[in-house]
Amino acid sequence: MRSINVQISEVEYNAFGFLKDNIPFSEFADLIERQMARQALRRCVSLADSQGLSNMSIDEINSEINAVRNCKK
């Protein structure tokens, strides 16, 4: 088995949710993937806010979806 050493700041260590210094690669990859998903979600929410999409009702959203689907037919 091989080992690698990755250095990160204390802030990053806490933000990624590491609980110990030595972890299996699968756990490391899972923690990184979760953090990246959180960051992507934050960007999506920010973009939705800036475009006025976050205030849409479920009926407005469904209407938009149906309009796109009908254009494809």
C-alpha positions as CSV (number, residue, x, y, z in Angstrom):
1,M,0.0,0.0,0.0
2,R,1.2,3.5,-0.8
3,S,0.8,6.7,1.3
4,I,0.7,10.3,0.3
5,N,1.0,13.4,2.4
6,V,-1.3,16.4,1.7
7,Q,-0.9,19.6,3.5
8,I,-4.0,21.9,4.0
9,S,-4.7,24.8,6.3
10,E,-6.5,24.4,9.6
11,V,-9.5,26.3,8.1
12,E,-9.7,23.8,5.1
13,Y,-9.2,20.9,7.5
14,N,-12.2,21.9,9.5
15,A,-14.3,23.0,6.4
16,F,-13.8,19.6,4.8
17,G,-14.9,17.8,7.9
18,F,-11.7,15.8,8.6
19,L,-11.9,14.1,12.0
20,K,-8.5,12.5,11.9
21,D,-5.1,12.9,10.2
22,N,-4.9,9.4,8.6
23,I,-7.8,8.2,6.6
24,P,-8.3,5.8,3.7
25,F,-8.4,7.3,0.2
26,S,-12.0,6.4,-0.3
27,E,-12.9,8.5,2.8
28,F,-10.7,11.3,1.6
29,A,-12.4,11.3,-1.8
30,D,-15.9,11.2,-0.3
31,L,-15.1,14.2,1.9
32,I,-13.7,16.2,-1.0
33,E,-16.7,15.2,-3.2
34,R,-19.2,16.4,-0.5
35,Q,-17.4,19.7,-0.1
36,M,-17.3,20.3,-3.8
37,A,-21.0,19.5,-4.1
38,R,-21.7,22.0,-1.3
39,Q,-19.7,24.6,-3.1
40,A,-21.6,23.9,-6.4
41,L,-24.9,24.1,-4.6
42,R,-23.9,27.5,-3.1
43,R,-23.0,28.8,-6.6
44,C,-26.4,27.5,-8.0
45,V,-28.3,29.2,-5.2
46,S,-26.3,32.4,-5.7
47,L,-26.9,32.3,-9.4
48,A,-30.6,31.6,-8.9
49,D,-30.8,34.6,-6.5
50,S,-29.1,36.9,-9.0
51,Q,-31.4,35.9,-11.8
52,G,-34.6,36.1,-9.8
53,L,-35.3,32.4,-10.0
54,S,-35.3,31.7,-6.3
55,N,-38.6,33.6,-5.9
56,M,-40.4,31.4,-8.4
57,S,-43.4,29.4,-7.2
58,I,-43.6,25.7,-7.9
59,D,-46.3,26.4,-10.5
60,E,-44.1,28.9,-12.3
61,I,-41.2,26.4,-12.3
62,N,-43.5,23.7,-13.7
63,S,-44.8,26.1,-16.3
64,E,-41.2,26.8,-17.4
65,I,-40.4,23.1,-17.6
66,N,-43.5,22.4,-19.6
67,A,-42.7,25.2,-22.0
68,V,-39.3,23.8,-22.7
69,R,-40.6,20.3,-23.1
70,N,-43.3,21.5,-25.6
71,C,-40.6,23.4,-27.7
72,K,-38.7,20.1,-28.1
73,K,-41.7,18.3,-29.7
